[in-house]
């Protein structure tokens, strides 16, 4: 999976198409990512023992990694990711502008 935590991504498919956000969590085994402000659902929470009432909370749920693309650092447009060898290490590179990503 080429998208990691803290990456800025753009949603390219689904009900939140066009939204941008930062990746909060990545699940490589399931090919899913949690993006802030994307795929928000309302979840009913049961009352707890401490006397708190039950409530409806908004929670961000994972989205499939194929529905997001990395945002180009220069143009803020969706871009693919490549690898480039710098010294003896490989780094991630944005295909559109050839800039190194983290």
C-alpha positions in Angstrom: 0.0 0.0 0.0 1.5 3.3 -1.1 -0.6 5.6 1.1 0.6 6.1 4.7 -0.5 7.9 7.9 -0.2 11.7 7.8 -0.5 11.8 3.9 -2.8 14.4 2.4 -5.2 12.6 0.1 -8.1 13.4 -2.2 -11.2 11.2 -2.5 -11.8 10.2 -6.1 -14.8 7.9 -5.8 -17.9 7.5 -3.6 -20.3 9.8 -1.8 -17.4 12.1 -0.5 -15.8 12.5 -4.0 -13.7 15.6 -4.2 -13.1 16.0 -0.5 -9.5 16.3 0.8 -8.1 15.3 4.2 -5.3 13.8 6.1 -4.9 10.1 6.7 -5.4 9.4 10.4 -5.0 5.7 10.3 -3.9 3.1 7.7 -4.9 -0.6 7.7 -2.6 -2.3 5.1 -3.9 -5.8 5.8 -7.4 -4.7 4.7 -6.3 -2.0 2.2 -8.3 0.6 4.1 -7.5 4.1 5.4 -9.3 6.5 7.8 -9.4 10.1 6.4 -10.4 13.0 8.6 -13.8 14.4 7.6 -14.6 11.6 5.1 -17.0 8.7 5.4 -18.6 10.1 8.6 -21.5 8.0 9.9 -23.8 8.4 12.9 -23.4 5.7 15.5 -25.8 5.1 18.4 -23.9 4.8 21.7 -25.5 2.9 24.6 -25.8 4.5 28.1 -22.9 3.7 30.4 -22.9 2.6 34.0 -21.7 6.0 35.3 -25.1 7.5 34.7 -24.4 8.9 31.3 -27.3 8.9 28.8 -27.1 7.2 25.4 -26.3 9.4 22.5 -25.7 9.6 18.8 -22.1 10.3 17.9 -20.5 11.0 14.5 -17.6 8.7 13.7 -15.2 8.5 10.8 -15.1 5.0 9.2 -12.5 3.5 7.0 -12.6 4.0 3.2 -10.9 1.7 0.6 -7.5 2.8 -0.5 -8.5 2.6 -4.2 -10.9 5.4 -3.6 -8.2 7.9 -2.6 -5.2 9.4 -4.3 -2.3 11.3 -2.9 -2.4 15.0 -3.3 0.5 16.5 -5.2 2.6 18.8 -2.9 3.0 21.5 -5.6 -0.4 21.6 -7.4 -2.7 20.0 -4.8 -4.1 17.7 -7.6 -4.4 13.9 -7.4 -1.2 12.1 -8.4 0.2 8.6 -8.6 3.2 7.6 -6.5 6.5 6.2 -7.8 9.8 5.2 -6.2 13.2 6.7 -6.8 16.5 5.7 -5.4 18.3 8.5 -3.6 21.7 7.4 -2.3 21.1 3.9 -1.0 17.5 4.5 0.0 14.2 4.4 -2.0 11.9 7.4 -1.5 8.3 8.0 -2.6 7.9 10.5 -5.5 4.8 12.2 -6.9 4.5 11.3 -10.6 3.1 14.7 -11.7 5.7 17.0 -10.3 8.6 14.6 -9.5 8.8 16.0 -5.9 9.9 13.7 -3.0 7.2 12.9 -0.5 8.4 12.7 3.1 
